[in-house]
Amino acid sequence: MSRRLFVPAVLAAMVMFALAPVFIAWAPRETTMGVVQKIFYYHVPSAMMLFLSAFVCGIASAVFLFGRRAAADRVAVAAAELVVVFGVIVLVTGPLWARKAWGVWWQWEARLTSTLVLWMIFLAYLLLRRYGGPGSDRLSAGLALFGMANVPFVYLSVNWWRTLHPKTSVVPTLDPAMRGAFWWSVVAFLLLYVALLAARLRVEQQRSRLEAAYLALDE
């Protein structure tokens, strides 16, 4: 993303997040859970960004592994950090919702456990990049591919096993009166994701140039 597009994207995301509570407040309350169900408008879009970032990281890692393109590796690192960031949002908002809906903060059921494992895979990716030493870029790229392959499993797990977590049919069958607020939140999170990815990628590019300058001085 160019600098000309970055600022408008950030401003648009800020405006959309500022207005999101208004649309969420206007959306009707769910009959069973009441007002706590409105966490849905933040929990689900953040989970969508988690999955998206895992795919971005995995695809970029594949390009790096098989094409040896350093630019793809920088994209993978930036995306991996955002997997962890949006994963934290998912893992915090989920238990807040679960406490009211299920009466417990956490259940070791398929969706919750697999989401935690997915988050830990990409956390391990970042730790490997930081402390793994020579060759850690290729090892972490392989780990990113493994993490990306887990995304469909996490998403479909609620359809394969009986779990407390709602099935994947929730969004397609959402009350029409709730759809406007939901998709508004999704677009807001998407704009935020794109802006954060562009900013983090810019930092990674500057870091790469700085390292190249240091190497040139040593020579």
C-alpha positions as CSV (number, residue, x, y, z in Angstrom):
1,M,0.0,0.0,0.0
2,S,1.4,3.4,-1.0
3,R,1.6,6.3,1.4
4,R,-1.2,8.0,-0.5
5,L,-3.5,5.1,0.2
6,F,-2.3,4.4,3.7
7,V,-3.6,7.6,5.4
8,P,-7.1,7.4,3.8
9,A,-7.3,3.7,4.9
10,V,-6.4,4.6,8.5
11,L,-8.9,7.5,8.5
12,A,-11.6,5.4,7.0
13,A,-11.0,2.6,9.6
14,M,-11.1,5.2,12.4
15,V,-14.4,6.6,11.2
16,M,-15.9,3.1,10.8
17,F,-14.8,2.0,14.2
18,A,-16.2,5.2,15.7
19,L,-19.6,4.6,14.1
20,A,-19.6,0.9,14.7
21,P,-21.1,1.1,18.2
22,V,-23.9,3.2,16.9
23,F,-24.9,0.6,14.3
24,I,-24.4,-2.2,16.8
25,A,-26.6,-0.5,19.3
26,W,-29.3,-0.1,16.6
27,A,-29.1,-3.8,15.7
28,P,-31.8,-5.9,17.5
29,R,-30.9,-7.9,20.6
30,E,-30.7,-11.6,20.3
31,T,-33.6,-13.2,22.1
32,T,-31.7,-15.7,24.2
33,M,-28.4,-14.0,25.2
34,G,-29.6,-10.4,25.1
35,V,-27.1,-7.5,25.0
36,V,-24.0,-9.7,25.5
37,Q,-24.6,-11.2,22.0
38,K,-23.3,-7.9,20.6
39,I,-19.8,-9.0,21.3
40,F,-20.4,-11.0,18.1
41,Y,-19.8,-7.9,16.1
42,Y,-16.2,-7.7,17.2
43,H,-15.5,-11.4,17.9
44,V,-16.4,-12.8,14.5
45,P,-14.7,-10.0,12.4
46,S,-11.5,-10.4,14.4
47,A,-11.6,-14.1,13.8
48,M,-12.0,-13.5,10.1
49,M,-8.9,-11.3,10.2
50,L,-7.1,-14.0,12.1
51,F,-7.8,-16.5,9.4
52,L,-7.0,-14.1,6.6
53,S,-3.7,-13.2,8.1
54,A,-2.8,-16.9,8.6
55,F,-3.4,-17.4,4.9
56,V,-1.4,-14.3,3.9
57,C,1.5,-15.6,6.1
58,G,1.3,-19.1,4.7
59,I,1.1,-18.1,1.1
60,A,4.0,-15.6,1.5
61,S,6.0,-18.3,3.3
62,A,5.4,-20.7,0.4
63,V,6.6,-18.0,-2.1
64,F,9.7,-17.5,0.1
65,L,10.5,-21.2,0.4
66,F,10.1,-22.1,-3.3
67,G,11.1,-18.7,-4.9
68,R,13.6,-17.4,-2.3
69,R,12.0,-14.0,-2.5
70,A,13.0,-11.9,0.5
71,A,10.0,-9.5,0.0
72,A,7.7,-12.5,0.5
73,D,9.5,-13.3,3.8
74,R,8.9,-9.8,5.0
75,V,5.2,-10.1,4.2
76,A,5.1,-13.4,6.1
77,V,6.7,-11.9,9.2
78,A,4.3,-8.9,9.2
79,A,1.3,-11.2,8.7
80,A,2.4,-13.6,11.5
81,E,2.4,-10.7,14.0
82,L,-1.1,-9.8,13.0
83,V,-2.2,-13.4,13.4
84,V,-1.1,-13.1,17.0
85,V,-2.7,-9.6,17.5
86,F,-6.1,-10.6,16.2
87,G,-5.8,-13.9,17.9
88,V,-5.6,-12.2,21.2
89,I,-8.8,-10.2,20.4
90,V,-10.5,-13.5,19.5
91,L,-9.3,-15.3,22.6
92,V,-10.4,-12.4,24.9
93,T,-13.8,-11.6,23.4
94,G,-14.7,-15.3,23.1
95,P,-14.5,-16.1,26.9
96,L,-16.3,-12.8,27.7
97,W,-19.1,-14.0,25.5
98,A,-18.9,-17.6,26.7
99,R,-19.2,-16.7,30.4
100,K,-22.7,-15.3,29.7
101,A,-23.8,-17.7,27.1
102,W,-22.5,-21.0,28.5
103,G,-21.9,-20.1,32.2
104,V,-18.1,-20.8,31.9
105,W,-15.1,-18.8,30.7
106,W,-13.6,-21.7,28.7
107,Q,-14.4,-25.1,27.4
108,W,-11.8,-27.5,25.9
109,E,-14.0,-28.1,22.9
110,A,-13.0,-28.3,19.3
111,R,-13.3,-24.7,18.1
112,L,-11.8,-23.0,21.2
113,T,-9.0,-25.5,21.6
114,S,-8.0,-25.5,17.9
115,T,-8.1,-21.7,17.8
116,L,-5.8,-21.6,20.8
117,V,-3.4,-24.1,19.0
118,L,-3.5,-22.0,15.8
119,W,-2.6,-18.9,17.8
120,M,0.3,-20.7,19.5
121,I,1.6,-22.0,16.2
122,F,2.1,-18.4,15.0
123,L,3.4,-17.3,18.3
124,A,6.0,-20.1,17.9
125,Y,6.7,-18.7,14.4
126,L,7.6,-15.3,15.9
127,L,9.7,-16.9,18.7
128,L,11.6,-19.0,16.1
129,R,12.3,-16.0,14.0
130,R,13.6,-14.1,17.0
131,Y,15.7,-16.7,18.7
132,G,16.1,-19.5,16.2
133,G,19.4,-18.3,14.7
134,P,20.7,-19.1,11.2
135,G,18.1,-20.9,9.0
136,S,15.2,-19.9,11.2
137,D,13.6,-18.1,8.3
138,R,13.1,-21.3,6.4
139,L,12.1,-23.3,9.5
140,S,9.5,-20.7,10.4
141,A,8.2,-20.6,6.9
142,G,7.5,-24.3,7.1
143,L,5.7,-23.7,10.4
144,A,3.6,-21.0,8.8
145,L,2.5,-23.5,6.1
146,F,1.4,-25.9,8.9
147,G,-0.5,-23.1,10.6
148,M,-2.2,-22.1,7.4
149,A,-3.2,-25.7,6.8
150,N,-4.9,-25.7,10.2
151,V,-7.3,-22.8,9.4
152,P,-9.9,-24.9,7.5
153,F,-9.7,-27.4,10.4
154,V,-10.4,-24.7,12.9
155,Y,-13.3,-23.3,10.8
156,L,-15.0,-26.6,10.1
157,S,-14.4,-28.2,13.5
158,V,-17.8,-27.0,14.8
159,N,-19.5,-28.9,12.0
160,W,-17.6,-32.1,12.5
161,W,-18.0,-32.4,16.3
162,R,-20.7,-31.6,18.7
163,T,-19.5,-28.4,20.5
164,L,-20.9,-25.6,22.5
165,H,-19.7,-23.1,19.9
166,P,-22.2,-22.1,17.2
167,K,-21.8,-23.8,13.8
168,T,-20.6,-22.1,10.6
169,S,-24.2,-21.5,9.5
170,V,-24.5,-18.5,11.9
171,V,-23.3,-15.8,9.6
172,P,-25.2,-17.0,6.4
173,T,-28.5,-17.3,8.5
174,L,-28.0,-14.0,10.4
175,D,-31.1,-12.0,11.1
176,P,-31.3,-9.4,8.2
177,A,-31.6,-6.6,10.7
178,M,-28.2,-7.6,12.1
179,R,-26.4,-7.9,8.8
180,G,-25.7,-4.2,8.3
181,A,-23.9,-3.8,11.6
182,F,-22.1,-7.0,11.2
183,W,-20.7,-6.3,7.7
184,W,-19.9,-2.7,8.7
185,S,-17.7,-4.2,11.5
186,V,-16.1,-6.6,9.1
187,V,-15.1,-3.8,6.7
188,A,-13.8,-1.8,9.6
189,F,-11.6,-4.7,10.8
190,L,-10.5,-5.3,7.2
191,L,-9.4,-1.7,6.7
192,L,-7.6,-1.8,10.1
193,Y,-5.9,-5.1,9.0
194,V,-4.7,-3.7,5.7
195,A,-3.4,-0.5,7.3
196,L,-1.6,-2.5,10.1
197,L,-0.1,-4.9,7.6
198,A,1.1,-2.1,5.4
199,A,2.7,-0.2,8.4
200,R,4.3,-3.4,9.7
201,L,5.6,-4.2,6.2
202,R,7.1,-0.8,6.0
203,V,9.0,-1.3,9.2
204,E,10.3,-4.6,8.0
205,Q,11.5,-3.1,4.8
206,Q,13.3,-0.4,6.7
207,R,14.9,-3.0,9.0
208,S,16.1,-5.0,5.9
209,R,17.7,-1.9,4.4
210,L,19.4,-1.0,7.7
211,E,20.8,-4.5,7.9
212,A,22.1,-4.3,4.3
213,A,23.7,-1.0,5.2
214,Y,25.5,-2.5,8.2
215,L,26.7,-5.4,6.1
216,A,28.1,-2.9,3.5
217,L,29.9,-1.0,6.2
218,D,31.5,-4.3,7.5
219,E,32.8,-5.0,4.0
